[in-house]
Amino acid sequence: MRLLKTFFLSLFTSLVSGQINISGTVLGYSNDRKEIPLSDVNIIWLNSTVGTSTNNAGEFSIPFKKEYGKIVISYVGYQSDTIVANRPNLGKIWLRPDKELEEVTVQKKLNPIQKSLFNIQNVVTVDSREMLKAACCNLSESFETNPSVDVNISDAITGAKQIQMLGLNSPYLLFTQENMPFIRGASQIYGMSFIPGSWVESIQITKGSGSVLNGFESISGQINSELVKPLTDKKLFLNAYANNYERFEINTRYNYKFSENIGTGVYLHANLRNGTIDKNSDSFLDTPLSKQINFMNRWQFLDPKKGWISFLNFQYLLDEKQIGQEDFNPKRDKFTNNNWGSEVNTDRLDVSAKLGYVFPELPYQSFGLQTAFSNHAQNSYYGFNHYDVQHQSFYSNFLFNSIIGSTQHKFKTGLSYTYDSFDESVNSEDMDRSDNSVGGFFEYTYDNLEKLSFVAGIRIDSHNRLNTFITPRLHLRYALWKQSSLRFSIGRGKRAANIFAENQQMFASSRSINIINNSGNIYTLQPEIAWNYGVGFIQKLYINNRSFDFSIDFNRIVFKDQVLIDWENPREISFYNLTGKSFSNSLQIDVNYEIIQNLDIRATYKNYNVELDYNSGSKTKPLQSKHRFFVNLNYETLKKYREGQWRMDLTVNWQGRQRLPNTSENPAPYRLPTSSDAYSIVNGQLTRVLNEKFEIYLGGENITNTTQKIAILGAEDPFGPYFDSTLLYKPVLGHTYYLGFRYKL
Amino acid sequence: MINTNNSFKALIVTLLLFIGFNLNAQDKNKKISFYVKGNCEMCKSRIEKASLKLKGVKYVSWNIQSKELNLIMDENKCKVIDIKKTIAAVGHDTDETVADLKIYEALPECCKYRDPNSIHMDHGKSH
């Protein structure tokens, strides 16, 4: 009823006084879902005894009283409703039957992207409704309607999508799945496509270094995805998707509850990209040929009386990609000069277990144990470049939560252990290594219950390659005035750059790989260390009774040490440690507003200034726009009881000029300008909800067909010295249309 | 129950090499509950904040539907009646204390729980 209420609140904020009658019609639903007028419904001014009742047609008219603002409508067998009487004709008012309470969730419509006012860290929560706004076949695609994260395509060949935050690429982000590190090491580039969008229940995006609980690696931020859970998920979910480039996807989820306390879910995802697409006629596929089977079985156990909770997950994934020239036939052409081609085959096993205990007598005290094991094996070649990596990882974390004196002072403390073994071979040169680290952490949260709260965390880790070091992090929130928050954050992050796994696109070029030895023990390089400083302000308001959010965030990341990826010589790619300065300044301004009933706008401006001191001098980061605009419009028709609904979504992403890496040493035909043009990408989707079980969606991506004319340098001679698919600043694939349905029980 | 609990905690304390935290003897974690009148989220926040600020109160949770306030307190540091007085001082009646009319009248409209109609008001969480 909130929806209706807002509807009536709409245009008139001031009222004319005097003898005015407020009228309206009260309706209900008959068993065959037809509207029926309700007679003899009680209409009463709130906090008064002044009232009337409806006639046989369900109509009523009541003299307006200035001293009362709201009308209470009540009828036996129906839920009462309170409506602000701010215009003479309130129109149709639907009452909901009492007995339907369980079926209908009566709640205020929350924006599917929520910026919290109260969270101490700068967290944006994205719920599953947001993932219905785009095709969102996998995690990397689910950020396309979200301005906090930039989605870029890493190169012209692999089709892998890169996530950026605060002007840094995804390796500087810590990805977690249900708070356990997930896309790390060898899975850094393709890992985002290994989490099907329909398995995701919600995503939490933290800007700034984040909490110390999940490790020391996060530098720009943390992205956590929560998957659907057997005890709370729908019993059955079925989704199928197809696009005009012969990409097909199927997603199923089935959950079985043995009792209220124990449940299991079997989730299956499969996709196939079968279309041989070369719209730009450069003889190279615009999108990979690929197949993936992704299977998960999870178990949830819950005993609220004794305080135990547990999860057990098994996931197995098989992914095969073929990329390169259209005529490439792996059997015939592999490692020959016939055609340039590549295959990337991955199989991955994930097993994880979680156990949590909340002390029944002390609800603020709990402990948890998380363990995860994964085996990620990628076998691949790109032309003549051969790259294999097997990454085995074990992670465990023990956490204890309690208070000091009262819940105003909370703390979390614990120990973690991580083991990673990389069995890596680059053009048959062995790069094997194994890493292990043990760490302890302590995080204190203070809340003065009024304006100030902060989280101060520290961890100490001993790592066989990064040595022993301290990671301090602080996040602070201060409420300046009503409905506003000011946030500060500061934190340190440190990591070992997996230069090959993270930059695999370089293999799809004729560039030679050059690592400048710095007597370190990670590919002879030293670890990366950075500090992230952030300040942000958010204000929530009601303008014309509709919620309005405004926020502004500024972050500065300063690298103390970094492994630079230098693309500035078109013949080679160099990796070397930073000798000068490297920083990233980013500013983001967001506005969210419901313009008219059920039409929401989300608009964002982002400004990036990312500068690095290369050996050839200080330059801005290549393939990075200084300015970006983002606008998302979302419209939903009024959700009527037991009836269908339309949902529409439109996103425009504008990217300013990007500096392109230096190609001046190439012969004229293989040179690029010093910077790219600005362009915009338009995506849209229309969803028809037929009933609570079934919906169909139709969408278009890159509707304006914005593509890079020459996506690959030297495409006509892929074995020649000028072949380079890494200089991509615009999409390769033109407009794409898709159709899908979702069925849930 | 109490014993297993304590041995659990003892185990954890050792595990984490925790020094200096005196984890509950029973009277230090006294669990009590009583009724507090109120209506909405705003009331909840007011009631919980007031009680939690008292020395010795470790944890509070007021249930909007049942009007029940659950709390954990250190009996050595405060008395239940003091908590009830504190709650009345911010405008909410409890089973033993009654708020001053003046304080009560100053509450926002939607929190005036003594008026039965106030429950019908819009208690938007945004207050």
Interface residues (C-beta under 8 A of the other chain):
Chain A: L46 N47 K70 V72 S80 T82 V84 K108 F359 E361 L362 P363 Y364 F367 F398 F400 S402 I403 I404 G405 S406 T407 Q408 T413 G414 L415 L449 E450 Q483 K540 Y542 S547
Chain B: N5 F8 K9 I12 L15 L16 F18 F21 L23 N24 N29 K31 K49 L52 K53 V57 K58 Y59 V60 S61 I72 D115 N117 S118 H120 M121 D122 G124 K125 S126
